[in-house]
Amino acid sequence: MFIYKLRFNALFLQAALLLLANSAWAQIQNTNVLNEPPDISKDFEDYRNTYYLADELASFNPETGEGTIKYLRHNYATRQAFNNMLSKLAPSEANEFPTTEYAVSPELPFSIDFVSDRTLRIKATSGPQFRNEQSSLMLVDGVAKYARNLWSYSKVDNGHKYTSSKGSVVITEKPWHIYIYDAQGKLLTSTLHLDDVKSTYTPVTPFSFVRRAEDYSRSMGVVFSMSPEEKIFGCGESFTQFNKRGQKVVLWTDDANGVQNETMYKPIPFYMSSRGYGVFMHHSTPITVDFGKYFNGANSMMIGDDEADLFVFIGEPKDVLDQYTDLTGKPDMPPLWSFGFWMSRITYFSEDEGRNIAKNLRKHKIPSDVIHFDTGWFETDWRCDYEFSKNRFDNPEKMIADMKDEGFNVCLWQLPYFTPKNTLFDEIVEKGLVVKDQKGNIPYEDATLDFTNPETVAWYQDKIGSLLKQGVGVIKVDFGEAAPASGIYSNGRTGFYEHNLFPLRYNKTVADITKKITGESIIWARSTWAGSQRYPLHWGGDAATTNTAMAATLRGGLSLGLSGFSFWSHDVGGFTTKAPEDLYRRWTPFGMLTSHVRSHGEPPTEPWEYSEEFLEGFRAADNMRYRLMPYIYAQAKHASENGLPMLRALFVEYPNDPGSWLVDDQYLFGSDMLVAPLFENVAERSVYLPEGKWIDYQTGKVYEKGWQTIQVGDIPIIALVRNGAVIPHIKLAQSTKNMDWSNIELKVYVSNTNEAKGKLFLPSDSNLYELTLDRQGQNFVLKNNPVSKKTRFKITK
């Protein structure tokens, strides 16, 4: 993030070359490839730029929370000592002419406001904002609703204090700080001033903004303190180490081409801290966050925008996720059938092939609810024109209807890019439905739909709608990560602001038309931005068929869940090549114990294309999922109402257990089941168990908290149930359509407890019910039956 020692030599060379105005230097500077994530932190390292450091609160109105901050101008200066070159920010004079016209130390707007008793909003700008305030696609209803009455004000020495039942905020005047405390008075974090980093030789840039020399544009650098043991989680579907402390994360939607590198299909400008707070960076520009990588006491959020707009949430993980999703949206509940098994490969090419897959799923008794046609249902593979091939699909509507009668919904692949050979290419270009460049042409060879244009949305929804009206159940919302960064969009903004919003607009457009026509909230999408969680669901991208890719897939899912997403899936067995049988065997139950499950990738993916032993194992794992459907369905409802992930990091449920913050290779499936996949071909593995007792779902063996070595059951995964949990089961059916919800088995998992609890959500009801069972002798009885007229219960242990 900052420069010192030998890094200065490269920058000195840069300055020299600029002075020479060598055209070759321009080529060196422009070495990024298309859609390479832009790292904003580089602007905070550049000797050519001017830096403005927040110094003091120049004015403030406690009633409105509005005031101004005085910023002091700095530039990088160097100092040599014993063959060691150091650089640091030093105060500097004005470099504008005439000197009377421009502020050396500008005083710029700052505000603080309150959304709830746990949520505050901090805004600061680096210059005048002449644009009109616009509604935000990232926020529910486009705006944040304030609740200032939940916070009381008091004047304190050298500043101002606001207090709610959940925490407090202190703003000091000189030096300017914002200190954030919990209800017990523990300091959670604070802004950093230059005075805070005077005790180190390492040059650290505090809360500030940078003015670029190349174009006079500005970026904000919001810098918070970090505590010694603090851990950071979130930022979207990140495949790097789970704890982001010590990492630099670039938030820019990108076709990650796998799940084992630092780029992301699903970056989200939100994170949470083990310290007891979370932060939402309410921006769509590129953002780089240095979570103590350069200097481990500084959390530096470098925002491409010329203003900073942050929401800070106080509380434990559940509180933070609930507040964040109150602000940006909670997901709709997906339809029951979507929780069934999705059968797919890249790709089924014809009606005959699709019907044969349906026939074989039923023949081999593989419970399934969805058959997905990927890139080959058009006349030309990959050439998306929204029409079934007339040569290979005799009667698509009848095929879809027949499959629905058999308990299958059809999913169709498509994408928002159009190659020049696409029959729709000329139409969308001529109608102005695509992203353009500065000349009015298209930036790339492919035309990209411009979802900021209402006419584009209407045209596209008409295409998608015609498929849904034919009976298609769900659309695969693929790609979306490559909206032209240099493009000019219909709303007048550039790709610098619209690139990251493209997935959100794309998700919303398909979700809206799907719900309008089918009445159901369901898409199958790869790319996201903040707010996309409102439109379930999303899957994990193109994983390699390796053990390490399987482990990285889980880390990505856990990380996305900590970014506000309740529902997530992945390609069981991996995507890139034929899955090795052993890997596929172990990956299958992992997929079956996530919110949604799909086998997809290079063929073969169908379980009957492997050995008889594999087929039997696949069937057993699938049967387990279908019997667990009442548990899955109820937990999904609870998760959607509370902004919780179905695939849940241990510390979400056990924040006071220090060990739970360290685990990234196991998870809670809902609130009551703990799952540890097998990332190698082993007969046992070490599993960390939070407080309480845990009961093996397959063997019934009881384990105490802490690290345990657990033997693998018949299904190659370790799954345990929390002591005192009731797990509702249903009679096995080959499709959710054929499930009998009038008879539910309540399996009680107890060890020396007299009460057990669970949840129930019925497809015919809108209420989530709490079930309580009491011990009577050796048995348990239901304390009350809230659905006595709809469902009968059989209670077992």
C-alpha positions, 0 to 999 in steps of 0.5 A: 500500500505504501512505499519505502526502501527499494520500492522508491527506485521504481518510482524514481525511474517512473518520474524520470521516464515521464519527464522524457515523455517516452512513448514506450513508457505509455505502453509499459503503463498500459500492460493490464489485460482486459478486465484485470481487476484495478487495484486502487491502492496503487494511487496511494503509492504514487509520488506524483499524487497529492495527499490530503490527511484528515486533521480536525473537525472544523465545524459540526452540528450535533442535531443534524450530525453534519459538519466539515473536516479540515484536510492537510496537504501532503506529498511523498518525501524521501530520506536516505540513511545508511544505504536505505531509502525511506519515504513518508508523507510530508506537509506541502505547499499549494501547487496551483496557480493562482494561489488565491483561488484554491484551498491549501487545507480544504474544509470538506463535508462530513456527516454521521447518521443512524439507521438503527440502534446498531447501525451508523452511517459515516460519509465524507467527501473529497470535494464538492458533489454537484450531482443530485442524490440518486436512489441506490440499487444496493439498498432496499427501496433505494434509500437508508431509513434513519432512526436518530431517535434511538441515539442520544447526544451528549457533549464530551471533552474535545468532542461529541458523543452519541449513545444507543442501547447497543453502543456509542460513537465519540467524535473528537475535534482535534485531532479528528477521530471517530471512535466506535464502542459496544454497549459495554464500552469496549473500543471496537475500532476508530479512524486513524490520524497521523498522530496515531502512527508517529510511534513507528518508523513505518510510514502509514497513511491515515484517513485521507484522500488522494488527488491523482496527478494524471487527471485530478480525480480523487479517491478516499482512503478510509483507515480504521484501527485494528486490534492485535487479535482481530480477524476479518471475514467476508468480502464476498465469495473469496477463495483465499484464506478465510480470515482476511487479516493480513490480506489485500483484497481487490473488490472487482467482479471478474471471471475468476476462471476457477476457485483457487485464486484471488479474483472473485465472481462475487465480490461484496464490499462488506466484511465483519470483524471478530471484534464485534462490528461489520462494515458495508462500503456503499460504493460500486467503484473498484475498492481495494482493502488492505486488512493489515497486510502493509501495516498490521495495525491499519485497516485501509479501505481505498475507495475509487469514489471521490466520497466515502459512504460507510455503514458500520454495524455493531454486534455479534455476527448474527446481529451484523448480518441481520442489520446488513441484510435489513439495509441491503435486502433479505432473500426471498424464499426459493420454491421447494423444488429448487432444494431438490437435486439438479442434474446437469452437464456441459451440455445436453444438446437435444430433446431426446438427450434430456428425456433420456436423462429424466428416464435414467434418473427415475430408473436408477432411483436418483431423486431429482427435481431439475434438469438443466440444459446448458450451452447446447439448446440453441441451433449453434452451441454457445450462440444464445438466441433464446430459441430451442434448436428446431433440428434437435427439439421437436416440441420444447413445450411438450418436453417441458410439460412432460418433465414437469409431470414427472417431477422435473423443472427445466433450467436453461443457460444463457448469457448477456453477451452477443457475438457478431455472428449472433442473429440478435447482434445487429438488432440490439446494436441498432436499437441502442440496447448495448453498452457503448464506448466514447465514440458510440461504438461497442467497446469489445467485439461482443455486444453487452446488454446495457441494463441501465437502459429501460428499453434493454430491460424490456427487450431482454425480459421479453426474451426470457419471459417467452421461455418462462411462458413455455414452462421453463422453471428457472434461468441460469444467469451465467457470466456478468463479470465483464461489463465494459469498464471503459464503457459509457452506459445509458444512465450517463455513467462510465464502467468505473461506476457501472461494472460492479453493478452489472451483476446486480442489475442482471440478477434483478432483471431475470429475477423480476421477470421470473417472479412476475410470470411464475410467481417464484423467486429463483435464478441460478447466477454466478456473478454478484454485487451487494444486494444480489442476495435478494435474488436467490440463488448463486453458485460457485463457478468453475472449480477444478476437479481436485481436492484443493479446489473442493476445499477452496469451494467451501471457503468461498461458500463460507465467505459468501455466507458471511457477506449476506447470502443465505443460499449458495451452491457449487458444481459437485465434483468440480467443473473443468474435466471429468471428475475422478470417481474418488473425488466425486464420491466425497464431493457428493455428500458435501453438495447434498448438505448445502442449501442447493445441489447440482452436479455439473461440468465436463461429462460424464456427470451422471452417476450411472456413468461411473461404477455400480459402487459409486452409483449406490453411494451417490443414491445414498447421499441423495436419499439422505438429502431428500429425507432431510427436506423438512429440516432443509426447508425450515432452516432455509426459511429461518435463514432467509428471514434473518439474513443468515447463511445456510452454509454457516461458519461455526462462529456465527452460532458460537461467537464466544468460542475462540476455536470456532473463529479458526475453522474453515474446512467444516461448517454448520448446515443450518443451526443444528447440523455440523458437517465436515467434508472429506478433502482426501480419501481417508477413513477419519478426520479431525473435527472441531466441535463447539460447546456442548455435545454432538451426536453422529448423524450416521452412527449415533455416537456422542462426542464432547466439545473440542478437537475430535478424530471421527470415523467416516460413516457409510456416506463419505462425510462427517455429519453431526447433530447438536445435542437437544436438536429435533431434525424433521424427516420425510418419507423418501420420494423421487421428487419434492412434488411427490413428498407427503408433508402430512406425515413427518418423522421427528428424530430427536438427538439428545444426550442427557437432556430433557428437552429438544427443539426444532423448526418446521416450515410446510409448503402449504403454509407461510409460517415457520413453527418452533417445535418443542419436545419434552422427555417422558420416561424414555420417550419424547412427546411434542409439547404442542402441535401447531399444525395438527390439522395438516401434519401428523408426527412420528417421534423417534430417537 
